[in-house]
Amino acid sequence: MTAAAEVKSRFVGRRRARRRSARSLRAWYRNPSLMAGIVVVGALVLVAVLAPVLAPYDPIKQNLPDALQDPSSAHWLGTDRYGRDVLSRLIWGARVDLRIGFLAVLIPFVIGSVIGALAGYFGGWFDAVVMRVVDVFFAFPFLVMVITLVFVLGAGETSIYLAIAIVSWVAYAKIVRGEVLVVKEHDYVTGARLGGLSDRRILFRHITPNVLSQAVIYAMSDIVMDILAIVTLGYLGIGVTPPTAEWGSMILDGQEFLTTHWLQATIPGLVVVVTSLGVSWLGDGLADLMSPEQRR
């Protein structure tokens, strides 16, 4: 190749890269689900991070003379049976539920992706054992297993993390395994084998980065399931240990006063719904953005 041809090739390549970047940027702004998810989830994360600044009162400090007050300028959403400010507990509850909901996905995501990649790439007896274990876990409802494990392990954040990790990794293993089974037959993987690259390098440097998009998309829906599980555990009284502010326990405390002080249980429930919708919209947007049509 002559020097002029090489310069022209580089110029064309850069121009195509700029066009792809411009199309990707337009895809972000033209995706209403993605933008709505970013706005809702971003706002909730910002509230959770700034909870010490935004909360007007201590969320766990009791003030019995002010119990069960209606909304006012002093307490925008009123107070609960112990005189605690509902708005402050709602804000601090966002920090607890979102932290557990997002972090609880990381452990099963990593463990399940690694196990699924190994099973799909090497196959054999290891693949057979992994898939039988996956089938056993899929035979039981997610929430039932999480509730059972937390009940056995005891209430608290650590038990919630462990229970969700034990139950959730199988979904990521199944997703990644299926993707690896397809990708490992591609020409570039065959070429890497013929080039003498090790199985570890082929699997983790060439295959895994190309198969994680579906697992990432699934993680968004998994976050919704985790948040619902956390709220359910709190509502059943086996979740985060009181008096820590948490949305499920707030619903439990307020249900007794639905006819007189309905905001105490309704507002945390609505926040759970909005959070679930925001994360779902974000997942739908990422699914569209990572689709093959958008990546061309």
URGIUR-V90749 format. One record per pair of residues at least 24 apart in sequence whose C-alpha atoms are under 10 Angstrom apart, sorted by the first residue. I is the first residue (numbers start at 1). J is the second residue. D is the distance in Angstrom with one decimal. If there is no record, write none. Layout:
BEGIN
i=I j=J d=D
i=I j=J d=D
END
This chain:
BEGIN
i=20 j=294 d=9.4
i=20 j=295 d=8.3
i=20 j=296 d=7.9
i=23 j=294 d=8.2
i=23 j=295 d=9.2
i=23 j=296 d=9.5
i=24 j=289 d=8.0
i=24 j=290 d=10.0
i=24 j=294 d=7.3
i=24 j=295 d=7.9
i=24 j=296 d=9.7
i=27 j=285 d=9.6
i=27 j=288 d=8.9
i=27 j=289 d=6.9
i=27 j=294 d=7.7
i=28 j=285 d=8.4
i=28 j=286 d=9.2
i=28 j=288 d=9.6
i=28 j=289 d=7.4
i=31 j=284 d=9.5
i=31 j=285 d=6.4
i=31 j=286 d=9.2
i=31 j=288 d=8.0
i=31 j=289 d=8.2
i=32 j=281 d=8.6
i=32 j=282 d=9.6
i=32 j=284 d=9.7
i=32 j=285 d=7.6
i=33 j=278 d=8.8
i=33 j=279 d=9.9
i=33 j=280 d=8.6
i=33 j=281 d=4.8
i=33 j=282 d=6.3
i=33 j=283 d=8.3
i=33 j=284 d=6.3
i=33 j=285 d=5.0
i=33 j=286 d=8.7
i=33 j=288 d=9.1
i=34 j=278 d=9.1
i=34 j=279 d=9.5
i=34 j=280 d=9.3
i=34 j=281 d=6.0
i=34 j=282 d=4.9
i=34 j=283 d=7.5
i=34 j=284 d=6.8
i=34 j=285 d=3.9
i=34 j=286 d=6.6
i=34 j=287 d=9.1
i=34 j=288 d=8.6
i=34 j=289 d=8.5
i=35 j=278 d=9.7
i=35 j=281 d=8.3
i=35 j=282 d=7.5
i=35 j=285 d=7.7
i=36 j=277 d=9.4
i=36 j=278 d=6.9
i=36 j=279 d=9.4
i=36 j=280 d=9.9
i=36 j=281 d=6.5
i=36 j=282 d=7.2
i=36 j=285 d=8.8
i=37 j=275 d=9.3
i=37 j=276 d=9.8
i=37 j=277 d=7.7
i=37 j=278 d=4.5
i=37 j=279 d=5.9
i=37 j=280 d=7.2
i=37 j=281 d=4.7
i=37 j=282 d=4.1
i=37 j=283 d=7.8
i=37 j=284 d=8.7
i=37 j=285 d=7.7
i=37 j=286 d=9.6
i=38 j=278 d=7.5
i=38 j=279 d=8.3
i=38 j=281 d=8.3
i=38 j=282 d=6.2
i=38 j=283 d=9.9
i=38 j=285 d=9.3
i=39 j=278 d=7.9
i=39 j=282 d=9.2
i=40 j=274 d=7.8
i=40 j=275 d=7.3
i=40 j=276 d=9.8
i=40 j=277 d=8.4
i=40 j=278 d=5.2
i=40 j=279 d=8.0
i=40 j=281 d=9.0
i=40 j=282 d=8.9
i=41 j=98 d=9.7
i=41 j=274 d=9.2
i=41 j=275 d=6.9
i=41 j=276 d=9.2
i=41 j=277 d=9.2
i=41 j=278 d=5.6
i=41 j=279 d=6.4
i=41 j=280 d=9.8
i=41 j=281 d=9.3
i=41 j=282 d=8.0
i=42 j=278 d=9.1
i=42 j=279 d=9.9
i=43 j=275 d=10.0
i=43 j=278 d=9.9
i=44 j=91 d=9.1
i=44 j=94 d=7.1
i=44 j=95 d=8.7
i=44 j=98 d=8.3
i=44 j=271 d=9.5
i=44 j=274 d=9.5
i=44 j=275 d=7.6
i=44 j=278 d=9.2
i=45 j=94 d=7.9
i=45 j=95 d=7.7
i=45 j=98 d=7.5
i=45 j=99 d=9.1
i=46 j=94 d=9.8
i=46 j=95 d=9.4
i=47 j=91 d=6.7
i=47 j=92 d=8.6
i=47 j=94 d=7.4
i=47 j=95 d=7.8
i=48 j=90 d=9.8
i=48 j=91 d=6.5
i=48 j=92 d=6.6
i=48 j=93 d=8.0
i=48 j=94 d=5.3
i=48 j=95 d=4.3
i=48 j=96 d=8.1
i=48 j=97 d=9.2
i=48 j=98 d=7.7
i=48 j=99 d=8.6
i=49 j=91 d=9.6
i=49 j=92 d=9.2
i=49 j=94 d=9.0
i=49 j=95 d=6.8
i=49 j=99 d=9.8
i=50 j=91 d=8.9
i=50 j=92 d=9.2
i=50 j=95 d=8.9
i=51 j=88 d=8.2
i=51 j=89 d=9.6
i=51 j=90 d=9.5
i=51 j=91 d=5.9
i=51 j=92 d=5.7
i=51 j=93 d=9.1
i=51 j=94 d=8.3
i=51 j=95 d=7.2
i=52 j=88 d=9.2
i=52 j=91 d=8.9
i=52 j=92 d=8.0
i=54 j=87 d=9.6
i=54 j=88 d=8.0
i=54 j=91 d=7.6
i=54 j=92 d=9.3
i=55 j=85 d=9.1
i=55 j=86 d=9.9
i=55 j=87 d=7.2
i=55 j=88 d=4.6
i=55 j=89 d=7.9
i=55 j=90 d=8.7
i=55 j=91 d=6.3
i=55 j=92 d=7.4
i=56 j=85 d=8.2
i=56 j=87 d=8.0
i=56 j=88 d=6.1
i=56 j=89 d=9.8
i=56 j=91 d=9.6
i=57 j=84 d=8.1
i=57 j=85 d=6.5
i=57 j=86 d=9.3
i=57 j=87 d=8.5
i=57 j=88 d=5.8
i=57 j=89 d=8.5
i=58 j=84 d=7.8
i=58 j=85 d=7.8
i=58 j=88 d=6.9
i=58 j=89 d=8.1
i=58 j=92 d=9.3
i=59 j=84 d=6.3
i=59 j=85 d=6.5
i=59 j=86 d=7.9
i=59 j=87 d=8.5
i=59 j=88 d=5.3
i=59 j=89 d=4.8
i=59 j=90 d=8.4
i=59 j=91 d=8.7
i=59 j=92 d=7.0
i=59 j=93 d=9.0
i=59 j=243 d=8.7
i=59 j=244 d=7.8
i=59 j=245 d=6.5
i=60 j=84 d=6.6
i=60 j=85 d=8.7
i=60 j=88 d=9.0
i=60 j=89 d=7.6
i=60 j=92 d=9.7
i=60 j=242 d=8.9
i=60 j=243 d=6.0
i=60 j=244 d=6.6
i=60 j=245 d=7.0
i=61 j=85 d=8.8
i=61 j=243 d=9.0
i=62 j=243 d=9.9
i=68 j=254 d=9.9
i=68 j=257 d=9.0
i=68 j=260 d=9.3
i=68 j=261 d=7.4
i=68 j=264 d=9.2
i=69 j=261 d=8.5
i=70 j=260 d=9.4
i=70 j=261 d=7.3
i=70 j=262 d=10.0
i=70 j=263 d=9.0
i=70 j=264 d=9.9
i=71 j=261 d=9.5
i=71 j=263 d=8.9
i=77 j=261 d=9.8
i=77 j=263 d=7.0
i=77 j=264 d=7.7
i=77 j=267 d=8.7
i=78 j=261 d=8.6
i=78 j=263 d=8.1
i=78 j=264 d=7.9
i=79 j=261 d=9.3
i=79 j=263 d=9.7
i=79 j=264 d=7.9
i=80 j=250 d=8.8
i=80 j=253 d=7.8
i=80 j=254 d=7.3
i=80 j=257 d=9.4
i=80 j=261 d=8.8
i=80 j=263 d=9.8
i=80 j=264 d=6.9
i=80 j=265 d=9.9
i=81 j=253 d=7.9
i=81 j=254 d=8.3
i=81 j=256 d=9.9
i=81 j=257 d=9.1
i=81 j=264 d=9.6
i=82 j=253 d=9.9
i=86 j=245 d=9.5
i=86 j=250 d=8.5
i=86 j=263 d=8.9
i=86 j=264 d=6.9
i=86 j=265 d=9.8
i=86 j=267 d=9.2
i=86 j=268 d=9.3
i=87 j=264 d=9.4
i=87 j=267 d=9.3
i=87 j=268 d=9.6
i=88 j=245 d=8.6
i=89 j=244 d=8.5
i=89 j=245 d=5.2
i=89 j=246 d=7.3
i=89 j=247 d=8.3
i=89 j=250 d=8.1
i=89 j=268 d=9.6
i=90 j=245 d=7.1
i=90 j=246 d=7.4
i=90 j=247 d=6.8
i=90 j=250 d=8.1
i=90 j=264 d=9.7
i=90 j=267 d=8.4
i=90 j=268 d=6.7
i=90 j=271 d=8.6
i=91 j=245 d=8.5
i=91 j=246 d=9.2
i=91 j=247 d=9.5
i=91 j=268 d=9.9
i=92 j=244 d=8.5
i=92 j=245 d=6.0
i=92 j=246 d=7.4
i=92 j=247 d=9.2
i=93 j=244 d=7.9
i=93 j=245 d=4.8
i=93 j=246 d=4.2
i=93 j=247 d=5.6
i=93 j=248 d=8.9
i=93 j=249 d=9.4
i=93 j=250 d=8.8
i=93 j=268 d=8.9
i=94 j=245 d=8.6
i=94 j=246 d=7.4
i=94 j=247 d=7.6
i=94 j=268 d=9.7
i=94 j=271 d=8.8
i=94 j=272 d=9.3
i=94 j=275 d=9.4
i=95 j=245 d=9.0
i=95 j=246 d=8.6
i=96 j=157 d=9.3
i=96 j=230 d=9.6
i=96 j=240 d=8.6
i=96 j=244 d=8.5
i=96 j=245 d=7.5
i=96 j=246 d=6.4
i=96 j=247 d=8.7
i=97 j=226 d=9.0
i=97 j=227 d=6.4
i=97 j=228 d=9.3
i=97 j=229 d=10.0
i=97 j=230 d=6.9
i=97 j=231 d=7.7
i=97 j=240 d=9.3
i=97 j=245 d=9.3
i=97 j=246 d=6.6
i=97 j=247 d=7.3
i=97 j=248 d=9.1
i=97 j=272 d=9.4
i=98 j=223 d=8.8
i=98 j=224 d=9.9
i=98 j=226 d=9.4
i=98 j=227 d=7.2
i=98 j=230 d=9.6
i=98 j=275 d=9.0
i=99 j=227 d=9.5
i=100 j=157 d=7.5
i=100 j=158 d=9.6
i=100 j=160 d=8.1
i=100 j=161 d=7.4
i=100 j=223 d=9.2
i=100 j=226 d=8.0
i=100 j=227 d=7.7
i=100 j=230 d=7.9
i=100 j=240 d=10.0
i=101 j=160 d=9.8
i=101 j=161 d=9.1
i=101 j=164 d=9.7
i=101 j=222 d=8.7
i=101 j=223 d=5.5
i=101 j=224 d=7.5
i=101 j=225 d=8.3
i=101 j=226 d=5.2
i=101 j=227 d=5.0
i=101 j=228 d=8.7
i=101 j=229 d=8.9
i=101 j=230 d=7.5
i=102 j=219 d=9.1
i=102 j=220 d=9.0
i=102 j=222 d=9.1
i=102 j=223 d=6.0
i=102 j=224 d=9.1
i=102 j=226 d=8.1
i=102 j=227 d=8.4
i=103 j=161 d=8.1
i=103 j=223 d=8.9
i=103 j=226 d=9.7
i=104 j=157 d=9.8
i=104 j=158 d=10.0
i=104 j=160 d=8.0
i=104 j=161 d=5.4
i=104 j=162 d=8.4
i=104 j=163 d=9.3
i=104 j=164 d=6.6
i=104 j=165 d=6.8
i=104 j=168 d=9.2
i=104 j=222 d=9.4
i=104 j=223 d=8.0
i=104 j=226 d=7.3
i=104 j=227 d=9.4
i=105 j=161 d=8.8
i=105 j=164 d=8.0
i=105 j=165 d=7.5
i=105 j=168 d=8.0
i=105 j=169 d=8.9
i=105 j=219 d=6.7
i=105 j=220 d=8.9
i=105 j=222 d=7.0
i=105 j=223 d=6.5
i=105 j=225 d=9.9
i=105 j=226 d=7.8
i=106 j=161 d=9.9
i=106 j=165 d=8.6
i=106 j=169 d=9.7
i=106 j=219 d=8.7
i=106 j=223 d=9.9
i=107 j=161 d=8.4
i=107 j=162 d=9.0
i=107 j=164 d=8.8
i=107 j=165 d=6.0
i=107 j=166 d=9.3
i=107 j=168 d=9.0
i=107 j=169 d=7.8
i=108 j=161 d=9.6
i=108 j=162 d=9.5
i=108 j=164 d=7.7
i=108 j=165 d=4.8
i=108 j=166 d=7.4
i=108 j=167 d=8.1
i=108 j=168 d=5.7
i=108 j=169 d=4.1
i=108 j=170 d=7.9
i=108 j=171 d=8.7
i=108 j=172 d=7.3
i=108 j=173 d=8.9
i=108 j=219 d=9.6
i=109 j=165 d=8.5
i=109 j=168 d=8.0
i=109 j=169 d=6.2
i=109 j=170 d=9.2
i=109 j=171 d=8.8
i=109 j=172 d=6.0
i=109 j=173 d=8.4
i=109 j=176 d=10.0
i=109 j=212 d=9.8
i=109 j=215 d=7.6
i=109 j=216 d=8.4
i=109 j=218 d=9.6
i=109 j=219 d=7.4
i=109 j=222 d=9.8
i=110 j=165 d=9.9
i=110 j=169 d=8.1
i=110 j=172 d=8.4
i=110 j=173 d=9.3
i=111 j=165 d=8.6
i=111 j=166 d=9.8
i=111 j=168 d=9.6
i=111 j=169 d=6.3
i=111 j=170 d=8.9
i=111 j=172 d=8.2
i=111 j=173 d=7.9
i=112 j=165 d=9.2
i=112 j=166 d=10.0
i=112 j=168 d=8.0
i=112 j=169 d=4.4
i=112 j=170 d=5.9
i=112 j=171 d=7.2
i=112 j=172 d=4.8
i=112 j=173 d=4.2
i=112 j=174 d=7.9
i=112 j=175 d=8.9
i=112 j=176 d=8.0
i=112 j=177 d=9.3
i=112 j=215 d=9.5
i=113 j=169 d=7.8
i=113 j=170 d=9.0
i=113 j=171 d=9.0
i=113 j=172 d=5.5
i=113 j=173 d=5.2
i=113 j=174 d=8.4
i=113 j=175 d=8.0
i=113 j=176 d=5.7
i=113 j=177 d=7.9
i=113 j=208 d=8.6
i=113 j=211 d=9.4
i=113 j=212 d=7.9
i=113 j=215 d=7.8
i=114 j=169 d=9.8
i=114 j=172 d=8.9
i=114 j=173 d=7.4
i=114 j=176 d=8.3
i=114 j=177 d=9.2
i=114 j=203 d=9.9
i=114 j=204 d=9.1
i=114 j=208 d=8.8
i=115 j=169 d=8.9
i=115 j=170 d=8.9
i=115 j=172 d=8.7
i=115 j=173 d=5.8
i=115 j=174 d=9.0
i=115 j=176 d=8.6
i=115 j=177 d=8.1
i=116 j=169 d=9.3
i=116 j=170 d=8.4
i=116 j=171 d=9.2
i=116 j=172 d=7.1
i=116 j=173 d=3.8
i=116 j=174 d=6.0
i=116 j=175 d=7.4
i=116 j=176 d=5.2
i=116 j=177 d=4.3
i=116 j=178 d=8.0
i=116 j=179 d=9.1
i=116 j=180 d=8.1
i=116 j=181 d=9.9
i=117 j=172 d=9.7
i=117 j=173 d=7.3
i=117 j=174 d=9.1
i=117 j=175 d=9.3
i=117 j=176 d=5.8
i=117 j=177 d=5.3
i=117 j=178 d=8.7
i=117 j=179 d=8.4
i=117 j=180 d=6.1
i=117 j=181 d=8.7
i=117 j=203 d=7.5
i=117 j=204 d=8.6
i=117 j=207 d=8.6
i=117 j=208 d=7.1
i=117 j=211 d=8.9
i=117 j=212 d=9.8
i=118 j=173 d=9.2
i=118 j=176 d=9.3
i=118 j=177 d=7.7
i=118 j=180 d=8.8
i=118 j=200 d=9.5
i=118 j=203 d=8.0
i=118 j=204 d=9.7
i=118 j=208 d=10.0
i=119 j=173 d=8.4
i=119 j=174 d=9.3
i=119 j=176 d=9.2
i=119 j=177 d=6.3
i=119 j=178 d=9.5
i=119 j=180 d=8.8
i=119 j=181 d=9.1
i=120 j=173 d=9.1
i=120 j=174 d=9.0
i=120 j=175 d=10.0
i=120 j=176 d=7.7
i=120 j=177 d=4.4
i=120 j=178 d=6.8
i=120 j=179 d=8.0
i=120 j=180 d=5.4
i=120 j=181 d=5.3
i=120 j=182 d=9.0
i=120 j=183 d=9.7
i=120 j=184 d=8.6
i=120 j=203 d=10.0
i=121 j=177 d=7.7
i=121 j=178 d=9.8
i=121 j=179 d=9.9
i=121 j=180 d=6.3
i=121 j=181 d=6.6
i=121 j=182 d=9.7
i=121 j=183 d=9.3
i=121 j=184 d=6.9
i=121 j=185 d=9.9
i=121 j=199 d=8.8
i=121 j=202 d=9.7
i=121 j=203 d=7.3
i=121 j=207 d=9.2
i=122 j=180 d=9.9
i=122 j=181 d=9.5
i=122 j=199 d=9.1
i=122 j=203 d=9.8
i=123 j=177 d=9.5
i=123 j=181 d=9.0
i=127 j=177 d=8.9
i=130 j=170 d=8.7
i=130 j=173 d=8.4
i=130 j=174 d=8.9
i=130 j=177 d=9.9
i=131 j=170 d=8.8
i=131 j=173 d=8.7
i=131 j=174 d=7.6
i=131 j=177 d=9.5
i=133 j=170 d=8.0
i=134 j=167 d=9.7
i=134 j=169 d=8.9
i=134 j=170 d=5.3
i=134 j=171 d=7.7
i=134 j=172 d=10.0
i=134 j=173 d=8.0
i=134 j=174 d=7.4
i=135 j=170 d=8.6
i=135 j=174 d=9.6
i=136 j=170 d=9.6
i=137 j=166 d=9.4
i=137 j=167 d=7.0
i=137 j=168 d=8.9
i=137 j=169 d=9.7
i=137 j=170 d=7.1
i=137 j=171 d=9.2
i=138 j=167 d=9.0
i=138 j=168 d=9.7
i=138 j=170 d=7.9
i=138 j=171 d=8.3
i=140 j=167 d=9.6
i=141 j=167 d=9.7
i=142 j=167 d=7.0
i=142 j=168 d=8.0
i=142 j=225 d=8.6
i=142 j=226 d=9.6
i=142 j=229 d=8.7
i=143 j=167 d=9.3
i=143 j=225 d=8.4
i=143 j=226 d=9.0
i=143 j=228 d=8.8
i=143 j=229 d=6.2
i=143 j=230 d=9.7
i=143 j=232 d=8.5
i=143 j=233 d=9.3
i=144 j=229 d=9.5
i=146 j=226 d=9.5
i=146 j=229 d=7.5
i=146 j=230 d=9.4
i=146 j=233 d=8.8
i=147 j=229 d=8.0
i=147 j=230 d=9.5
i=147 j=232 d=8.5
i=147 j=233 d=6.8
i=147 j=236 d=9.2
i=147 j=238 d=8.2
i=147 j=239 d=9.0
i=150 j=233 d=8.3
i=150 j=238 d=7.2
i=150 j=239 d=7.7
i=151 j=233 d=9.3
i=151 j=238 d=6.8
i=151 j=239 d=9.0
i=154 j=238 d=7.3
i=154 j=239 d=8.6
i=154 j=241 d=9.9
i=155 j=233 d=8.8
i=155 j=234 d=9.3
i=155 j=237 d=8.2
i=155 j=238 d=4.9
i=155 j=239 d=5.2
i=155 j=240 d=6.3
i=155 j=241 d=6.3
i=155 j=242 d=9.8
i=156 j=233 d=10.0
i=156 j=234 d=9.9
i=156 j=238 d=7.6
i=156 j=239 d=5.8
i=156 j=240 d=4.7
i=156 j=241 d=5.5
i=156 j=242 d=9.3
i=157 j=230 d=9.4
i=157 j=239 d=7.3
i=157 j=240 d=5.8
i=157 j=241 d=8.0
i=158 j=240 d=9.3
i=159 j=238 d=9.8
i=159 j=239 d=8.6
i=159 j=240 d=9.3
i=160 j=226 d=9.4
i=160 j=229 d=9.0
i=160 j=230 d=7.6
i=160 j=233 d=8.8
i=160 j=238 d=9.6
i=160 j=239 d=7.3
i=160 j=240 d=8.3
i=161 j=226 d=9.7
i=161 j=230 d=10.0
i=164 j=225 d=9.8
i=164 j=226 d=7.4
i=164 j=229 d=8.8
i=164 j=230 d=9.7
i=168 j=219 d=9.9
i=168 j=222 d=8.2
i=168 j=225 d=10.0
i=168 j=226 d=9.4
i=171 j=215 d=8.7
i=171 j=218 d=8.7
i=171 j=219 d=9.6
i=171 j=222 d=9.4
i=172 j=212 d=9.3
i=172 j=214 d=9.0
i=172 j=215 d=6.0
i=172 j=216 d=9.1
i=172 j=218 d=8.0
i=172 j=219 d=8.4
i=172 j=222 d=10.0
i=173 j=215 d=8.9
i=174 j=215 d=9.5
i=175 j=211 d=8.8
i=175 j=212 d=8.7
i=175 j=213 d=10.0
i=175 j=214 d=7.1
i=175 j=215 d=6.4
i=175 j=218 d=8.8
i=176 j=208 d=8.4
i=176 j=211 d=6.4
i=176 j=212 d=6.7
i=176 j=213 d=9.2
i=176 j=214 d=7.8
i=176 j=215 d=6.7
i=177 j=211 d=8.9
i=178 j=211 d=9.0
i=179 j=207 d=9.2
i=179 j=208 d=9.1
i=179 j=210 d=8.6
i=179 j=211 d=5.6
i=179 j=212 d=8.3
i=179 j=213 d=9.6
i=179 j=214 d=8.4
i=179 j=215 d=9.5
i=180 j=207 d=7.0
i=180 j=208 d=7.6
i=180 j=210 d=8.8
i=180 j=211 d=6.5
i=180 j=212 d=9.5
i=181 j=211 d=9.9
i=182 j=211 d=9.3
i=183 j=207 d=6.8
i=183 j=208 d=9.2
i=183 j=210 d=8.0
i=183 j=211 d=7.6
i=184 j=208 d=9.9
i=213 j=286 d=9.0
i=213 j=287 d=8.4
i=213 j=290 d=6.9
i=213 j=291 d=9.0
i=214 j=286 d=9.7
i=214 j=287 d=7.9
i=214 j=290 d=8.5
i=214 j=291 d=9.5
i=216 j=283 d=8.6
i=216 j=286 d=8.6
i=216 j=287 d=9.0
i=216 j=290 d=9.9
i=217 j=280 d=9.8
i=217 j=282 d=9.0
i=217 j=283 d=5.7
i=217 j=284 d=7.8
i=217 j=285 d=9.2
i=217 j=286 d=6.5
i=217 j=287 d=5.9
i=217 j=288 d=9.7
i=217 j=290 d=8.7
i=218 j=283 d=7.6
i=218 j=284 d=9.7
i=218 j=286 d=10.0
i=218 j=287 d=9.0
i=219 j=279 d=9.9
i=219 j=283 d=8.1
i=220 j=276 d=9.7
i=220 j=278 d=9.9
i=220 j=279 d=6.2
i=220 j=280 d=6.6
i=220 j=281 d=9.0
i=220 j=282 d=7.3
i=220 j=283 d=5.0
i=220 j=284 d=8.6
i=220 j=286 d=9.0
i=220 j=287 d=9.8
i=221 j=276 d=8.7
i=221 j=279 d=7.2
i=221 j=280 d=6.1
i=221 j=281 d=9.6
i=221 j=282 d=9.3
i=221 j=283 d=6.7
i=221 j=284 d=9.1
i=222 j=279 d=9.5
i=222 j=280 d=9.5
i=222 j=283 d=9.8
i=223 j=276 d=8.4
i=223 j=279 d=7.4
i=223 j=280 d=8.9
i=223 j=283 d=9.8
i=224 j=272 d=9.3
i=224 j=273 d=9.7
i=224 j=275 d=8.0
i=224 j=276 d=5.4
i=224 j=277 d=8.4
i=224 j=278 d=9.3
i=224 j=279 d=6.6
i=224 j=280 d=7.2
i=224 j=283 d=10.0
i=225 j=276 d=8.5
i=227 j=272 d=8.0
i=227 j=275 d=8.7
i=227 j=276 d=7.8
i=228 j=272 d=7.7
i=228 j=273 d=9.3
i=228 j=275 d=9.9
i=228 j=276 d=8.2
i=231 j=268 d=9.7
i=231 j=269 d=9.2
i=231 j=272 d=8.1
i=247 j=271 d=8.3
i=247 j=272 d=7.6
i=248 j=272 d=9.0
END
